[in-house]
Amino acid sequence: MNGTKLKQQNAGTKVWDVIKGNPIAVILVLAAIVVGCVVDNFFSWGNLSNLLSNPAVRFLIALGVSGCLITKGTDLSAGRQVGLAACIAGVLCQRGDYTGRMWKSVPEMNIFLVLLIVLAIGFVVGLVNGLIIAKLHVPPFIATLGTQTIIYGIALVLTDAQPIGGFQKIYTKLITGRVGNVRGFHIPYLAFVALIFGLLFWFIYNKTRHGKYMYAIGGNEAAAEVAGVNVNATKIRIYILASCMFGLAGCLLAAKSGGASVNTAMGYELDAIAACTIGGVSTTGGVGTVPGVLVGVLVFELMKVALQFMNVNSSYTYIVQGLVIIVAVAIDIRKYLAKK
């Protein structure tokens, strides 16, 4: 009998620890439940399908950002990298017979070749970011703020600030396809892509030397270096991996949206940072999990969907998102100070 009571007490303690450790996530979920009880069709199979599809690309971006945050860094160029990748993938995947084809001298290309090109560009951008941060010792905030502006300028030059459309059907169908259709519920292909990369990042973070080094640097960079961790090489790998994820996300986002422009994914880096923080990735470094990132992305998306169902003006939505970011980071800082 005492053993049963002890188990119940432990279970209750664990639940309370989860609530206390993730107050923003709990509040947003409770708010969404209230909205669901008040607004019709919020709890519907179709809405659930959208909740699986819409955050998939943002989850990929958040995965890339999470490694930067865990090492006490950040990547403010994430959104612009996604936008550049979307523009390049969109231009290269335009139909050969499309009258508004942007680069007429470039032949219609295989979409998998396009993906490799976009990933290669992401690799180069990540390498540049990593070298600036690791070798020149420029703070990540400043370094990626600079590359953010440069990347945006490159996108403007390459596209002449023109919208991009006329994609090959195979490009859009492969991304927007879905499995099953039960009462409006279906599983989009994007959800499977997100799942695959989520599992891959979980393995990298928990089962590889790179993951151990990453957490060691975030916990105490000086101690990690003394222990034999190649700090510079690890940081460079983190920013390369992040940029490759941004490139992949951009390629998927263009197909999902059916078009692209230089403003595609603008501000997505802030959403990614907010989702990571809501999901328990500490901006003070050394703490964060892939499941936590997924929860953060889903909760942040749930908040936006709830606001849409309540017919809240999109302008106010930005205000709410900004407040959530500030509160989430403030709570994270308070946790860090309390531990000290």
NORTAFEN-V422601 format. One record per residue. N is the residue number from 1. RES is the residue in one letter. PSI is psi in whole degrees, 0 to 359 (NA if undefined). Layout:
BEGIN
N|RES|PSI ; N|RES|PSI
END
This chain:
BEGIN
1|M|314 ; 2|N|324 ; 3|G|320 ; 4|T|315 ; 5|K|321 ; 6|L|319 ; 7|K|319 ; 8|Q|321 ; 9|Q|318 ; 10|N|319 ; 11|A|317 ; 12|G|321 ; 13|T|318 ; 14|K|317 ; 15|V|316 ; 16|W|322 ; 17|D|320 ; 18|V|315 ; 19|I|315 ; 20|K|327 ; 21|G|342 ; 22|N|60 ; 23|P|322 ; 24|I|314 ; 25|A|316 ; 26|V|316 ; 27|I|316 ; 28|L|321 ; 29|V|315 ; 30|L|320 ; 31|A|320 ; 32|A|322 ; 33|I|318 ; 34|V|316 ; 35|V|318 ; 36|G|328 ; 37|C|337 ; 38|V|322 ; 39|V|135 ; 40|D|149 ; 41|N|7 ; 42|F|314 ; 43|F|81 ; 44|S|158 ; 45|W|322 ; 46|G|319 ; 47|N|324 ; 48|L|321 ; 49|S|318 ; 50|N|324 ; 51|L|337 ; 52|L|329 ; 53|S|309 ; 54|N|318 ; 55|P|355 ; 56|A|312 ; 57|V|319 ; 58|R|328 ; 59|F|319 ; 60|L|319 ; 61|I|317 ; 62|A|325 ; 63|L|317 ; 64|G|316 ; 65|V|327 ; 66|S|319 ; 67|G|323 ; 68|C|315 ; 69|L|321 ; 70|I|330 ; 71|T|23 ; 72|K|24 ; 73|G|197 ; 74|T|171 ; 75|D|93 ; 76|L|352 ; 77|S|1 ; 78|A|309 ; 79|G|319 ; 80|R|325 ; 81|Q|319 ; 82|V|318 ; 83|G|316 ; 84|L|316 ; 85|A|320 ; 86|A|318 ; 87|C|313 ; 88|I|314 ; 89|A|319 ; 90|G|315 ; 91|V|317 ; 92|L|339 ; 93|C|10 ; 94|Q|146 ; 95|R|147 ; 96|G|332 ; 97|D|7 ; 98|Y|125 ; 99|T|331 ; 100|G|22 ; 101|R|130 ; 102|M|310 ; 103|W|86 ; 104|K|335 ; 105|S|347 ; 106|V|126 ; 107|P|162 ; 108|E|129 ; 109|M|154 ; 110|N|136 ; 111|I|331 ; 112|F|327 ; 113|L|321 ; 114|V|317 ; 115|L|318 ; 116|L|320 ; 117|I|315 ; 118|V|318 ; 119|L|323 ; 120|A|320 ; 121|I|318 ; 122|G|320 ; 123|F|315 ; 124|V|315 ; 125|V|317 ; 126|G|322 ; 127|L|317 ; 128|V|312 ; 129|N|313 ; 130|G|318 ; 131|L|319 ; 132|I|318 ; 133|I|315 ; 134|A|319 ; 135|K|320 ; 136|L|352 ; 137|H|33 ; 138|V|131 ; 139|P|138 ; 140|P|323 ; 141|F|313 ; 142|I|316 ; 143|A|311 ; 144|T|337 ; 145|L|320 ; 146|G|312 ; 147|T|331 ; 148|Q|313 ; 149|T|319 ; 150|I|314 ; 151|I|320 ; 152|Y|319 ; 153|G|318 ; 154|I|317 ; 155|A|320 ; 156|L|318 ; 157|V|315 ; 158|L|325 ; 159|T|354 ; 160|D|30 ; 161|A|24 ; 162|Q|144 ; 163|P|152 ; 164|I|132 ; 165|G|197 ; 166|G|43 ; 167|F|155 ; 168|Q|142 ; 169|K|322 ; 170|I|329 ; 171|Y|312 ; 172|T|323 ; 173|K|321 ; 174|L|329 ; 175|I|321 ; 176|T|3 ; 177|G|165 ; 178|R|162 ; 179|V|132 ; 180|G|161 ; 181|N|85 ; 182|V|108 ; 183|R|37 ; 184|G|354 ; 185|F|133 ; 186|H|158 ; 187|I|114 ; 188|P|152 ; 189|Y|326 ; 190|L|328 ; 191|A|322 ; 192|F|321 ; 193|V|314 ; 194|A|319 ; 195|L|316 ; 196|I|313 ; 197|F|332 ; 198|G|315 ; 199|L|321 ; 200|L|314 ; 201|F|325 ; 202|W|317 ; 203|F|316 ; 204|I|315 ; 205|Y|329 ; 206|N|339 ; 207|K|2 ; 208|T|160 ; 209|R|323 ; 210|H|316 ; 211|G|317 ; 212|K|318 ; 213|Y|320 ; 214|M|312 ; 215|Y|325 ; 216|A|318 ; 217|I|318 ; 218|G|326 ; 219|G|313 ; 220|N|99 ; 221|E|317 ; 222|A|317 ; 223|A|322 ; 224|A|319 ; 225|E|319 ; 226|V|326 ; 227|A|358 ; 228|G|8 ; 229|V|130 ; 230|N|90 ; 231|V|313 ; 232|N|314 ; 233|A|321 ; 234|T|316 ; 235|K|319 ; 236|I|317 ; 237|R|321 ; 238|I|314 ; 239|Y|330 ; 240|I|313 ; 241|L|318 ; 242|A|313 ; 243|S|326 ; 244|C|323 ; 245|M|322 ; 246|F|321 ; 247|G|315 ; 248|L|315 ; 249|A|319 ; 250|G|319 ; 251|C|318 ; 252|L|321 ; 253|L|320 ; 254|A|316 ; 255|A|319 ; 256|K|320 ; 257|S|340 ; 258|G|11 ; 259|G|173 ; 260|A|160 ; 261|S|175 ; 262|V|341 ; 263|N|2 ; 264|T|134 ; 265|A|17 ; 266|M|128 ; 267|G|359 ; 268|Y|334 ; 269|E|326 ; 270|L|320 ; 271|D|320 ; 272|A|317 ; 273|I|317 ; 274|A|315 ; 275|A|318 ; 276|C|316 ; 277|T|317 ; 278|I|323 ; 279|G|6 ; 280|G|5 ; 281|V|118 ; 282|S|133 ; 283|T|348 ; 284|T|359 ; 285|G|154 ; 286|G|357 ; 287|V|136 ; 288|G|145 ; 289|T|157 ; 290|V|315 ; 291|P|323 ; 292|G|320 ; 293|V|317 ; 294|L|314 ; 295|V|317 ; 296|G|316 ; 297|V|315 ; 298|L|318 ; 299|V|318 ; 300|F|320 ; 301|E|321 ; 302|L|321 ; 303|M|315 ; 304|K|320 ; 305|V|319 ; 306|A|319 ; 307|L|322 ; 308|Q|318 ; 309|F|334 ; 310|M|4 ; 311|N|35 ; 312|V|133 ; 313|N|136 ; 314|S|332 ; 315|S|319 ; 316|Y|332 ; 317|T|319 ; 318|Y|323 ; 319|I|315 ; 320|V|316 ; 321|Q|318 ; 322|G|318 ; 323|L|319 ; 324|V|317 ; 325|I|313 ; 326|I|313 ; 327|V|318 ; 328|A|316 ; 329|V|322 ; 330|A|317 ; 331|I|320 ; 332|D|317 ; 333|I|320 ; 334|R|322 ; 335|K|318 ; 336|Y|317 ; 337|L|325 ; 338|A|323 ; 339|K|326 ; 340|K|NA
END
